[in-house]
Amino acid sequence: NAGVTQTPKFQVLKTGQSMTLQCAQDMNHEYMSWYRQDPGMGLRLIHYSVGAGITDQGEVPNGYNVSRSTTEDFPLRLLSAAPSQTSVYFCASRVNSGRQETQYFGPGTRLLVL
Amino acid sequence: AQKITQTQPGMFVQEKEAVTLDCTYDTSDPSYGLFWYKQPSSGEMIFLIYQGSYDQQNATEGRYSLNFQKARKSANLVISASQLGDSAMYFCAMRDLNTGGFKTIFGAGTRLFVKA
């Protein structure tokens, strides 16, 4: 199992550009989430999905779109990048198996918006 | 509303000693899960330990244990016999299993430095 994979690892954008951060998991997890990590603020939930075709907003959804056409993939789209979106982005997937409700995280994507 | 508070921005510990990282939480849901994650300098998030709100005993995973005090709403992480490789950021997290079953919230983190 590759677990949770994210591409790209690094990205530099200019203000106003759009791009898609890719996330895939091969563990057949129903739940997938996107977080952003900013210094001193921990991880904040952007969007999440409880299954193919079902998505919902998290704490900080503005400026981002998601879709979930398959169980495996959960891309995050930045519609018009802003410097405030400079951050590290983590994708995670989750299994619900009794007591151990553990999220598995991807390696992260570092995004710099100029 | 859910809230996680980690009041220690940074902690120092001598190698081979034990250290406690503090975490307090707030929720109105009687059913919730508490988590600790480690983030080394390489950036990945590593799951360490889980405690359910109805678990009778404190969770343990190797050198990690969770000091769960439900009445105080605290879920402190105890690392025994610290190693140099334990130097990292540590995040406490929580998920309400009824009202907020799909959302995990994180604290701001504590950076642990292990001294040789």
Contacts between the chains, C-beta under 8 A, distances in Angstrom:
chain1	res1	chain2	res2	distance
A	31	B	102	6.4
A	33	B	102	8.0
A	33	B	104	7.4
A	35	B	106	7.8
A	40	B	9	7.9
A	40	B	108	5.8
A	40	B	109	8.0
A	41	B	108	5.9
A	42	B	4	7.7
A	42	B	91	5.8
A	42	B	106	3.9
A	42	B	107	5.4
A	42	B	108	4.7
A	42	B	109	5.4
A	43	B	45	7.9
A	43	B	91	7.0
A	43	B	93	7.8
A	43	B	106	4.3
A	44	B	106	7.5
A	45	B	103	5.8
A	45	B	104	7.1
A	45	B	105	7.2
A	48	B	102	5.5
A	48	B	103	6.8
A	50	B	102	5.7
A	56	B	102	7.2
A	58	B	103	6.4
A	59	B	103	7.9
A	59	B	105	7.7
A	88	B	43	7.0
A	90	B	45	6.4
A	92	B	45	7.7
A	99	B	50	6.9
A	99	B	52	5.8
A	99	B	55	7.3
A	100	B	50	5.8
A	101	B	33	5.3
A	101	B	50	6.7
A	101	B	95	7.0
A	101	B	97	7.9
A	102	B	35	7.5
A	102	B	47	5.0
A	102	B	50	6.4
A	103	B	35	7.7
A	103	B	45	8.0
A	103	B	47	7.0
A	103	B	104	6.4
A	104	B	47	7.6
A	105	B	37	8.0
A	105	B	44	6.6
A	105	B	45	3.8
A	107	B	43	6.8
A	107	B	44	5.5
A	108	B	43	5.2
A	108	B	44	7.0
